[in-house]
Amino acid sequence: MRKFKFIKLTKSKKLRYLTNYYKKNLYIVFLHGFMSDIEGAKPLNFQNFCKRKKLGFLAIEYSGHGKSSGKFTKENITSWSNDAKIVIKKIIKKNNFILIGSSMGSWISIKQFKYFKKQIKGFLGIGSAPEFLERLMWKKFTKKTKNEIVKNGICHLKYGGYEYPISYQLIKDGRKNKVLNKTITSKIPVTMIHGSKDEVVPVSYSRKVISLFRNAKKSVIIINKGDHSLSSKRNLKKINYELNKIILNVI
């Protein structure tokens, strides 16, 4: 049974998180994707992995997601990046950690290098989707959809059996949070994992992320027939194998 905890940031704001405490050990930090939460297969897999390895673990649920407070349509990349920064500071403190970013979580992860560059010892991306709001959504929207978002401030998009409320403030905030024009000089292991059958985010996005790291020990792993989520037992086993390789490079 997973024991979820809450961290109170203000009188009206609290964020849910999942953790293992190992005071002086390396931590693994999991940052989930767009409209996801920390109840899925990936956070559970990584928490169990960390228990076996006696590593610290932290999974953060951003505001407006899951059981964390806040309204999804009022939040954005800036607020979610800030959520991650605050929780990492409060829970991990001065410990070193490896980032795992799933889809949008990779975008949030890249934003953390500004604050924790010396503490981040590795980075693993899963179906990485930095700048997806502009590049994969806005640019592909019809004129009608764009007009609806601008006029009403929001549009409810149906995609893959889900409905996504896309607000205009979210799109505009995404433009303020560009990361694919940055260079990260950290000499750390960086691995991007992407499914060959990902119908949501092209594999080229993982290659774009890798190119940001000039001095890293880097690799792109394409999982044959893998989807965007990569949450099956078979795929998680492969991800764990790659994560372990990063850990062995760090310890």
ChimeraX commands (.cxc) that place a marker at each C-alpha (Angstrom):
marker #1 position 0.00,0.00,0.00 radius 0.5
marker #1 position 1.43,3.36,-1.02 radius 0.5
marker #1 position 1.46,6.04,1.65 radius 0.5
marker #1 position 0.85,9.36,-0.04 radius 0.5
marker #1 position 1.79,12.49,1.86 radius 0.5
marker #1 position 0.96,16.15,1.52 radius 0.5
marker #1 position 3.21,19.16,1.82 radius 0.5
marker #1 position 1.50,22.44,2.74 radius 0.5
marker #1 position 2.89,25.39,0.77 radius 0.5
marker #1 position 0.34,28.04,1.77 radius 0.5
marker #1 position -2.96,28.14,3.69 radius 0.5
marker #1 position -4.82,27.14,0.55 radius 0.5
marker #1 position -2.20,25.14,-1.34 radius 0.5
marker #1 position -0.95,21.63,-0.68 radius 0.5
marker #1 position 0.83,19.18,-2.96 radius 0.5
marker #1 position 0.73,15.41,-2.79 radius 0.5
marker #1 position 3.93,13.41,-2.96 radius 0.5
marker #1 position 5.34,9.92,-2.54 radius 0.5
marker #1 position 8.69,9.23,-0.89 radius 0.5
marker #1 position 11.20,6.82,0.64 radius 0.5
marker #1 position 13.50,8.38,3.21 radius 0.5
marker #1 position 17.18,7.49,3.12 radius 0.5
marker #1 position 18.92,10.41,4.76 radius 0.5
marker #1 position 22.31,10.56,3.09 radius 0.5
marker #1 position 21.72,8.40,0.02 radius 0.5
marker #1 position 21.20,9.34,-3.59 radius 0.5
marker #1 position 17.57,10.16,-4.48 radius 0.5
marker #1 position 15.52,9.40,-7.57 radius 0.5
marker #1 position 13.01,12.18,-8.38 radius 0.5
marker #1 position 10.06,11.31,-10.65 radius 0.5
marker #1 position 8.17,14.09,-12.45 radius 0.5
marker #1 position 4.97,12.95,-14.15 radius 0.5
marker #1 position 3.35,14.05,-17.39 radius 0.5
marker #1 position 0.52,16.36,-18.49 radius 0.5
marker #1 position -2.78,15.65,-16.67 radius 0.5
marker #1 position -1.23,12.60,-15.03 radius 0.5
marker #1 position -0.66,11.88,-11.31 radius 0.5
marker #1 position 1.48,9.76,-8.96 radius 0.5
marker #1 position -0.88,6.78,-8.75 radius 0.5
marker #1 position 0.16,5.13,-12.02 radius 0.5
marker #1 position 2.46,2.22,-12.82 radius 0.5
marker #1 position 5.62,4.31,-13.29 radius 0.5
marker #1 position 5.80,6.00,-9.86 radius 0.5
marker #1 position 5.02,2.68,-8.13 radius 0.5
marker #1 position 7.68,0.93,-10.21 radius 0.5
marker #1 position 10.33,3.52,-9.35 radius 0.5
marker #1 position 9.41,3.58,-5.67 radius 0.5
marker #1 position 9.79,-0.21,-5.48 radius 0.5
marker #1 position 13.04,-0.01,-7.44 radius 0.5
marker #1 position 14.41,2.52,-4.92 radius 0.5
marker #1 position 13.34,0.39,-1.95 radius 0.5
marker #1 position 15.25,-2.57,-3.38 radius 0.5
marker #1 position 18.33,-0.42,-3.99 radius 0.5
marker #1 position 18.04,1.47,-0.68 radius 0.5
marker #1 position 17.83,4.78,-2.52 radius 0.5
marker #1 position 15.78,7.82,-1.64 radius 0.5
marker #1 position 12.70,8.43,-3.81 radius 0.5
marker #1 position 10.40,11.34,-4.46 radius 0.5
marker #1 position 7.42,11.60,-6.83 radius 0.5
marker #1 position 5.75,15.02,-7.00 radius 0.5
marker #1 position 2.16,15.73,-8.03 radius 0.5
marker #1 position 1.87,19.26,-9.42 radius 0.5
marker #1 position -0.93,21.66,-8.48 radius 0.5
marker #1 position -4.17,20.99,-10.35 radius 0.5
marker #1 position -3.21,17.33,-10.84 radius 0.5
marker #1 position -4.45,14.26,-8.94 radius 0.5
marker #1 position -5.16,15.04,-5.29 radius 0.5
marker #1 position -2.95,18.15,-5.13 radius 0.5
marker #1 position -4.84,21.42,-4.64 radius 0.5
marker #1 position -5.36,23.99,-7.37 radius 0.5
marker #1 position -7.46,24.15,-10.51 radius 0.5
marker #1 position -5.78,22.61,-13.56 radius 0.5
marker #1 position -6.90,25.36,-15.96 radius 0.5
marker #1 position -5.35,28.05,-13.73 radius 0.5
marker #1 position -1.93,26.34,-13.63 radius 0.5
marker #1 position 0.91,26.20,-16.14 radius 0.5
marker #1 position 4.54,25.22,-16.83 radius 0.5
marker #1 position 5.80,28.06,-14.62 radius 0.5
marker #1 position 3.72,27.00,-11.60 radius 0.5
marker #1 position 4.43,23.27,-12.09 radius 0.5
marker #1 position 8.18,23.90,-12.40 radius 0.5
marker #1 position 7.98,25.97,-9.24 radius 0.5
marker #1 position 6.05,23.19,-7.45 radius 0.5
marker #1 position 8.84,20.74,-8.31 radius 0.5
marker #1 position 11.54,23.16,-7.15 radius 0.5
marker #1 position 9.84,23.82,-3.79 radius 0.5
marker #1 position 9.15,20.16,-2.98 radius 0.5
marker #1 position 12.68,19.06,-3.97 radius 0.5
marker #1 position 14.13,21.76,-1.68 radius 0.5
marker #1 position 11.91,20.73,1.24 radius 0.5
marker #1 position 12.21,16.94,0.95 radius 0.5
marker #1 position 15.60,16.24,-0.64 radius 0.5
marker #1 position 17.34,19.27,0.82 radius 0.5
marker #1 position 21.10,19.03,-0.01 radius 0.5
marker #1 position 21.12,15.40,-1.19 radius 0.5
marker #1 position 22.15,14.53,-4.73 radius 0.5
marker #1 position 19.49,13.15,-7.06 radius 0.5
marker #1 position 18.73,11.70,-10.49 radius 0.5
marker #1 position 15.76,13.16,-12.36 radius 0.5
marker #1 position 13.23,11.02,-14.22 radius 0.5
marker #1 position 10.89,13.05,-16.43 radius 0.5
marker #1 position 7.91,11.41,-18.12 radius 0.5
marker #1 position 6.57,13.29,-21.17 radius 0.5
marker #1 position 5.90,16.86,-19.89 radius 0.5
marker #1 position 7.91,15.83,-16.82 radius 0.5
marker #1 position 11.06,16.06,-18.96 radius 0.5
marker #1 position 10.24,19.72,-19.67 radius 0.5
marker #1 position 9.78,20.33,-15.92 radius 0.5
marker #1 position 13.04,18.40,-15.29 radius 0.5
marker #1 position 15.07,20.59,-17.65 radius 0.5
marker #1 position 13.76,23.64,-15.79 radius 0.5
marker #1 position 15.26,22.25,-12.53 radius 0.5
marker #1 position 18.85,22.47,-13.79 radius 0.5
marker #1 position 18.70,26.20,-13.16 radius 0.5
marker #1 position 18.23,25.60,-9.43 radius 0.5
marker #1 position 19.89,22.25,-8.67 radius 0.5
marker #1 position 22.68,21.90,-11.24 radius 0.5
marker #1 position 25.26,20.70,-8.67 radius 0.5
marker #1 position 22.84,18.23,-7.05 radius 0.5
marker #1 position 21.51,16.67,-10.27 radius 0.5
marker #1 position 23.74,13.68,-11.02 radius 0.5
marker #1 position 21.75,12.12,-13.87 radius 0.5
marker #1 position 18.67,12.56,-16.05 radius 0.5
marker #1 position 16.37,9.94,-17.59 radius 0.5
marker #1 position 13.63,11.03,-19.98 radius 0.5
marker #1 position 10.64,8.87,-20.96 radius 0.5
marker #1 position 8.77,9.99,-24.11 radius 0.5
marker #1 position 10.15,13.48,-23.50 radius 0.5
marker #1 position 7.89,16.34,-24.61 radius 0.5
marker #1 position 9.49,19.76,-23.97 radius 0.5
marker #1 position 7.63,22.70,-25.55 radius 0.5
marker #1 position 4.78,20.40,-26.63 radius 0.5
marker #1 position 2.15,23.10,-26.01 radius 0.5
marker #1 position 3.35,25.25,-28.89 radius 0.5
marker #1 position 5.01,22.68,-31.17 radius 0.5
marker #1 position 2.62,19.73,-30.88 radius 0.5
marker #1 position -0.62,21.48,-29.95 radius 0.5
marker #1 position -0.94,25.13,-30.95 radius 0.5
marker #1 position 0.84,24.80,-34.31 radius 0.5
marker #1 position -1.42,21.87,-35.25 radius 0.5
marker #1 position -4.69,23.42,-34.09 radius 0.5
marker #1 position -7.20,24.47,-36.73 radius 0.5
marker #1 position -7.96,28.17,-37.10 radius 0.5
marker #1 position -11.37,27.46,-35.55 radius 0.5
marker #1 position -9.79,25.88,-32.43 radius 0.5
marker #1 position -7.29,28.72,-32.06 radius 0.5
marker #1 position -10.08,31.30,-32.31 radius 0.5
marker #1 position -12.14,29.44,-29.72 radius 0.5
marker #1 position -9.22,29.37,-27.25 radius 0.5
marker #1 position -8.43,33.07,-27.77 radius 0.5
marker #1 position -12.11,34.10,-27.53 radius 0.5
marker #1 position -13.19,31.90,-24.60 radius 0.5
marker #1 position -9.83,31.50,-22.88 radius 0.5
marker #1 position -10.18,27.71,-23.06 radius 0.5
marker #1 position -10.95,24.80,-25.36 radius 0.5
marker #1 position -11.82,21.20,-24.42 radius 0.5
marker #1 position -9.93,18.89,-26.75 radius 0.5
marker #1 position -10.84,15.24,-27.16 radius 0.5
marker #1 position -7.85,13.05,-27.92 radius 0.5
marker #1 position -7.23,9.33,-27.47 radius 0.5
marker #1 position -10.32,8.80,-25.32 radius 0.5
marker #1 position -9.46,11.71,-23.01 radius 0.5
marker #1 position -10.61,15.30,-22.80 radius 0.5
marker #1 position -7.97,17.98,-22.27 radius 0.5
marker #1 position -8.96,21.47,-21.12 radius 0.5
marker #1 position -6.41,23.69,-22.88 radius 0.5
marker #1 position -6.40,27.27,-21.62 radius 0.5
marker #1 position -4.96,30.23,-23.51 radius 0.5
marker #1 position -2.91,31.24,-20.47 radius 0.5
marker #1 position -1.29,27.76,-20.54 radius 0.5
marker #1 position -0.29,28.17,-24.20 radius 0.5
marker #1 position 1.10,31.66,-23.58 radius 0.5
marker #1 position 3.00,30.53,-20.49 radius 0.5
marker #1 position 4.53,27.67,-22.47 radius 0.5
marker #1 position 6.06,30.24,-24.84 radius 0.5
marker #1 position 7.77,31.88,-21.86 radius 0.5
marker #1 position 9.32,28.57,-20.83 radius 0.5
marker #1 position 11.36,27.61,-23.88 radius 0.5
marker #1 position 14.15,25.17,-23.10 radius 0.5
marker #1 position 15.17,23.74,-26.48 radius 0.5
marker #1 position 17.31,26.81,-27.17 radius 0.5
marker #1 position 19.37,26.25,-24.00 radius 0.5
marker #1 position 22.70,24.53,-23.39 radius 0.5
marker #1 position 23.29,22.48,-20.24 radius 0.5
marker #1 position 26.97,21.92,-19.43 radius 0.5
marker #1 position 26.54,19.28,-16.68 radius 0.5
marker #1 position 28.89,16.30,-17.08 radius 0.5
marker #1 position 26.30,13.71,-16.09 radius 0.5
marker #1 position 24.77,10.57,-17.63 radius 0.5
marker #1 position 21.67,11.49,-19.67 radius 0.5
marker #1 position 19.46,8.81,-21.23 radius 0.5
marker #1 position 16.35,9.43,-23.30 radius 0.5
marker #1 position 13.95,6.49,-23.75 radius 0.5
marker #1 position 11.25,6.67,-26.41 radius 0.5
marker #1 position 8.77,4.20,-27.90 radius 0.5
marker #1 position 9.07,3.56,-31.63 radius 0.5
marker #1 position 5.23,3.55,-31.84 radius 0.5
marker #1 position 4.73,6.75,-29.82 radius 0.5
marker #1 position 1.75,8.45,-31.50 radius 0.5
marker #1 position 1.74,11.44,-29.15 radius 0.5
marker #1 position 5.33,12.73,-29.18 radius 0.5
marker #1 position 7.80,12.08,-32.04 radius 0.5
marker #1 position 11.12,10.39,-31.22 radius 0.5
marker #1 position 12.85,13.55,-32.52 radius 0.5
marker #1 position 11.95,15.26,-29.21 radius 0.5
marker #1 position 14.19,12.91,-27.25 radius 0.5
marker #1 position 16.99,13.68,-29.71 radius 0.5
marker #1 position 16.36,17.42,-29.24 radius 0.5
marker #1 position 16.70,17.02,-25.45 radius 0.5
marker #1 position 19.94,15.03,-25.77 radius 0.5
marker #1 position 21.43,17.77,-27.95 radius 0.5
marker #1 position 21.06,20.30,-25.09 radius 0.5
marker #1 position 23.66,18.40,-23.06 radius 0.5
marker #1 position 27.06,19.19,-24.58 radius 0.5
marker #1 position 29.26,17.41,-22.00 radius 0.5
marker #1 position 27.01,14.55,-20.87 radius 0.5
marker #1 position 27.45,10.80,-21.24 radius 0.5
marker #1 position 24.39,10.53,-23.41 radius 0.5
marker #1 position 22.27,7.93,-25.17 radius 0.5
marker #1 position 18.88,7.60,-26.85 radius 0.5
marker #1 position 17.14,4.25,-26.39 radius 0.5
marker #1 position 14.28,3.45,-28.78 radius 0.5
marker #1 position 11.97,0.74,-27.44 radius 0.5
marker #1 position 10.66,-1.34,-30.33 radius 0.5
marker #1 position 6.84,-1.19,-30.60 radius 0.5
marker #1 position 6.74,0.97,-27.45 radius 0.5
marker #1 position 3.89,3.48,-27.03 radius 0.5
marker #1 position 4.03,6.94,-25.43 radius 0.5
marker #1 position 3.39,5.74,-21.87 radius 0.5
marker #1 position 5.89,2.84,-21.79 radius 0.5
marker #1 position 4.10,1.58,-18.65 radius 0.5
marker #1 position 3.91,-2.15,-19.45 radius 0.5
marker #1 position 5.93,-4.53,-17.26 radius 0.5
marker #1 position 8.22,-5.30,-20.19 radius 0.5
marker #1 position 8.92,-1.62,-20.89 radius 0.5
marker #1 position 9.36,-0.72,-17.21 radius 0.5
marker #1 position 11.92,-3.52,-16.90 radius 0.5
marker #1 position 13.93,-1.95,-19.74 radius 0.5
marker #1 position 13.62,1.51,-18.18 radius 0.5
marker #1 position 14.81,0.15,-14.82 radius 0.5
marker #1 position 17.82,-1.41,-16.56 radius 0.5
marker #1 position 18.77,1.96,-18.08 radius 0.5
marker #1 position 18.16,3.74,-14.77 radius 0.5
marker #1 position 20.46,1.27,-13.02 radius 0.5
marker #1 position 23.20,2.03,-15.57 radius 0.5
marker #1 position 22.91,5.74,-14.72 radius 0.5
marker #1 position 23.09,4.96,-10.98 radius 0.5
marker #1 position 26.24,2.85,-11.45 radius 0.5
marker #1 position 27.79,5.80,-13.30 radius 0.5
marker #1 position 26.96,8.11,-10.39 radius 0.5
marker #1 position 27.75,6.09,-7.25 radius 0.5
marker link #1:1,2 radius 0.2
marker link #1:2,3 radius 0.2
marker link #1:3,4 radius 0.2
marker link #1:4,5 radius 0.2
marker link #1:5,6 radius 0.2
marker link #1:6,7 radius 0.2
marker link #1:7,8 radius 0.2
marker link #1:8,9 radius 0.2
marker link #1:9,10 radius 0.2
marker link #1:10,11 radius 0.2
marker link #1:11,12 radius 0.2
marker link #1:12,13 radius 0.2
marker link #1:13,14 radius 0.2
marker link #1:14,15 radius 0.2
marker link #1:15,16 radius 0.2
marker link #1:16,17 radius 0.2
marker link #1:17,18 radius 0.2
marker link #1:18,19 radius 0.2
marker link #1:19,20 radius 0.2
marker link #1:20,21 radius 0.2
marker link #1:21,22 radius 0.2
marker link #1:22,23 radius 0.2
marker link #1:23,24 radius 0.2
marker link #1:24,25 radius 0.2
marker link #1:25,26 radius 0.2
marker link #1:26,27 radius 0.2
marker link #1:27,28 radius 0.2
marker link #1:28,29 radius 0.2
marker link #1:29,30 radius 0.2
marker link #1:30,31 radius 0.2
marker link #1:31,32 radius 0.2
marker link #1:32,33 radius 0.2
marker link #1:33,34 radius 0.2
marker link #1:34,35 radius 0.2
marker link #1:35,36 radius 0.2
marker link #1:36,37 radius 0.2
marker link #1:37,38 radius 0.2
marker link #1:38,39 radius 0.2
marker link #1:39,40 radius 0.2
marker link #1:40,41 radius 0.2
marker link #1:41,42 radius 0.2
marker link #1:42,43 radius 0.2
marker link #1:43,44 radius 0.2
marker link #1:44,45 radius 0.2
marker link #1:45,46 radius 0.2
marker link #1:46,47 radius 0.2
marker link #1:47,48 radius 0.2
marker link #1:48,49 radius 0.2
marker link #1:49,50 radius 0.2
marker link #1:50,51 radius 0.2
marker link #1:51,52 radius 0.2
marker link #1:52,53 radius 0.2
marker link #1:53,54 radius 0.2
marker link #1:54,55 radius 0.2
marker link #1:55,56 radius 0.2
marker link #1:56,57 radius 0.2
marker link #1:57,58 radius 0.2
marker link #1:58,59 radius 0.2
marker link #1:59,60 radius 0.2
marker link #1:60,61 radius 0.2
marker link #1:61,62 radius 0.2
marker link #1:62,63 radius 0.2
marker link #1:63,64 radius 0.2
marker link #1:64,65 radius 0.2
marker link #1:65,66 radius 0.2
marker link #1:66,67 radius 0.2
marker link #1:67,68 radius 0.2
marker link #1:68,69 radius 0.2
marker link #1:69,70 radius 0.2
marker link #1:70,71 radius 0.2
marker link #1:71,72 radius 0.2
marker link #1:72,73 radius 0.2
marker link #1:73,74 radius 0.2
marker link #1:74,75 radius 0.2
marker link #1:75,76 radius 0.2
marker link #1:76,77 radius 0.2
marker link #1:77,78 radius 0.2
marker link #1:78,79 radius 0.2
marker link #1:79,80 radius 0.2
marker link #1:80,81 radius 0.2
marker link #1:81,82 radius 0.2
marker link #1:82,83 radius 0.2
marker link #1:83,84 radius 0.2
marker link #1:84,85 radius 0.2
marker link #1:85,86 radius 0.2
marker link #1:86,87 radius 0.2
marker link #1:87,88 radius 0.2
marker link #1:88,89 radius 0.2
marker link #1:89,90 radius 0.2
marker link #1:90,91 radius 0.2
marker link #1:91,92 radius 0.2
marker link #1:92,93 radius 0.2
marker link #1:93,94 radius 0.2
marker link #1:94,95 radius 0.2
marker link #1:95,96 radius 0.2
marker link #1:96,97 radius 0.2
marker link #1:97,98 radius 0.2
marker link #1:98,99 radius 0.2
marker link #1:99,100 radius 0.2
marker link #1:100,101 radius 0.2
marker link #1:101,102 radius 0.2
marker link #1:102,103 radius 0.2
marker link #1:103,104 radius 0.2
marker link #1:104,105 radius 0.2
marker link #1:105,106 radius 0.2
marker link #1:106,107 radius 0.2
marker link #1:107,108 radius 0.2
marker link #1:108,109 radius 0.2
marker link #1:109,110 radius 0.2
marker link #1:110,111 radius 0.2
marker link #1:111,112 radius 0.2
marker link #1:112,113 radius 0.2
marker link #1:113,114 radius 0.2
marker link #1:114,115 radius 0.2
marker link #1:115,116 radius 0.2
marker link #1:116,117 radius 0.2
marker link #1:117,118 radius 0.2
marker link #1:118,119 radius 0.2
marker link #1:119,120 radius 0.2
marker link #1:120,121 radius 0.2
marker link #1:121,122 radius 0.2
marker link #1:122,123 radius 0.2
marker link #1:123,124 radius 0.2
marker link #1:124,125 radius 0.2
marker link #1:125,126 radius 0.2
marker link #1:126,127 radius 0.2
marker link #1:127,128 radius 0.2
marker link #1:128,129 radius 0.2
marker link #1:129,130 radius 0.2
marker link #1:130,131 radius 0.2
marker link #1:131,132 radius 0.2
marker link #1:132,133 radius 0.2
marker link #1:133,134 radius 0.2
marker link #1:134,135 radius 0.2
marker link #1:135,136 radius 0.2
marker link #1:136,137 radius 0.2
marker link #1:137,138 radius 0.2
marker link #1:138,139 radius 0.2
marker link #1:139,140 radius 0.2
marker link #1:140,141 radius 0.2
marker link #1:141,142 radius 0.2
marker link #1:142,143 radius 0.2
marker link #1:143,144 radius 0.2
marker link #1:144,145 radius 0.2
marker link #1:145,146 radius 0.2
marker link #1:146,147 radius 0.2
marker link #1:147,148 radius 0.2
marker link #1:148,149 radius 0.2
marker link #1:149,150 radius 0.2
marker link #1:150,151 radius 0.2
marker link #1:151,152 radius 0.2
marker link #1:152,153 radius 0.2
marker link #1:153,154 radius 0.2
marker link #1:154,155 radius 0.2
marker link #1:155,156 radius 0.2
marker link #1:156,157 radius 0.2
marker link #1:157,158 radius 0.2
marker link #1:158,159 radius 0.2
marker link #1:159,160 radius 0.2
marker link #1:160,161 radius 0.2
marker link #1:161,162 radius 0.2
marker link #1:162,163 radius 0.2
marker link #1:163,164 radius 0.2
marker link #1:164,165 radius 0.2
marker link #1:165,166 radius 0.2
marker link #1:166,167 radius 0.2
marker link #1:167,168 radius 0.2
marker link #1:168,169 radius 0.2
marker link #1:169,170 radius 0.2
marker link #1:170,171 radius 0.2
marker link #1:171,172 radius 0.2
marker link #1:172,173 radius 0.2
marker link #1:173,174 radius 0.2
marker link #1:174,175 radius 0.2
marker link #1:175,176 radius 0.2
marker link #1:176,177 radius 0.2
marker link #1:177,178 radius 0.2
marker link #1:178,179 radius 0.2
marker link #1:179,180 radius 0.2
marker link #1:180,181 radius 0.2
marker link #1:181,182 radius 0.2
marker link #1:182,183 radius 0.2
marker link #1:183,184 radius 0.2
marker link #1:184,185 radius 0.2
marker link #1:185,186 radius 0.2
marker link #1:186,187 radius 0.2
marker link #1:187,188 radius 0.2
marker link #1:188,189 radius 0.2
marker link #1:189,190 radius 0.2
marker link #1:190,191 radius 0.2
marker link #1:191,192 radius 0.2
marker link #1:192,193 radius 0.2
marker link #1:193,194 radius 0.2
marker link #1:194,195 radius 0.2
marker link #1:195,196 radius 0.2
marker link #1:196,197 radius 0.2
marker link #1:197,198 radius 0.2
marker link #1:198,199 radius 0.2
marker link #1:199,200 radius 0.2
marker link #1:200,201 radius 0.2
marker link #1:201,202 radius 0.2
marker link #1:202,203 radius 0.2
marker link #1:203,204 radius 0.2
marker link #1:204,205 radius 0.2
marker link #1:205,206 radius 0.2
marker link #1:206,207 radius 0.2
marker link #1:207,208 radius 0.2
marker link #1:208,209 radius 0.2
marker link #1:209,210 radius 0.2
marker link #1:210,211 radius 0.2
marker link #1:211,212 radius 0.2
marker link #1:212,213 radius 0.2
marker link #1:213,214 radius 0.2
marker link #1:214,215 radius 0.2
marker link #1:215,216 radius 0.2
marker link #1:216,217 radius 0.2
marker link #1:217,218 radius 0.2
marker link #1:218,219 radius 0.2
marker link #1:219,220 radius 0.2
marker link #1:220,221 radius 0.2
marker link #1:221,222 radius 0.2
marker link #1:222,223 radius 0.2
marker link #1:223,224 radius 0.2
marker link #1:224,225 radius 0.2
marker link #1:225,226 radius 0.2
marker link #1:226,227 radius 0.2
marker link #1:227,228 radius 0.2
marker link #1:228,229 radius 0.2
marker link #1:229,230 radius 0.2
marker link #1:230,231 radius 0.2
marker link #1:231,232 radius 0.2
marker link #1:232,233 radius 0.2
marker link #1:233,234 radius 0.2
marker link #1:234,235 radius 0.2
marker link #1:235,236 radius 0.2
marker link #1:236,237 radius 0.2
marker link #1:237,238 radius 0.2
marker link #1:238,239 radius 0.2
marker link #1:239,240 radius 0.2
marker link #1:240,241 radius 0.2
marker link #1:241,242 radius 0.2
marker link #1:242,243 radius 0.2
marker link #1:243,244 radius 0.2
marker link #1:244,245 radius 0.2
marker link #1:245,246 radius 0.2
marker link #1:246,247 radius 0.2
marker link #1:247,248 radius 0.2
marker link #1:248,249 radius 0.2
marker link #1:249,250 radius 0.2
marker link #1:250,251 radius 0.2
view
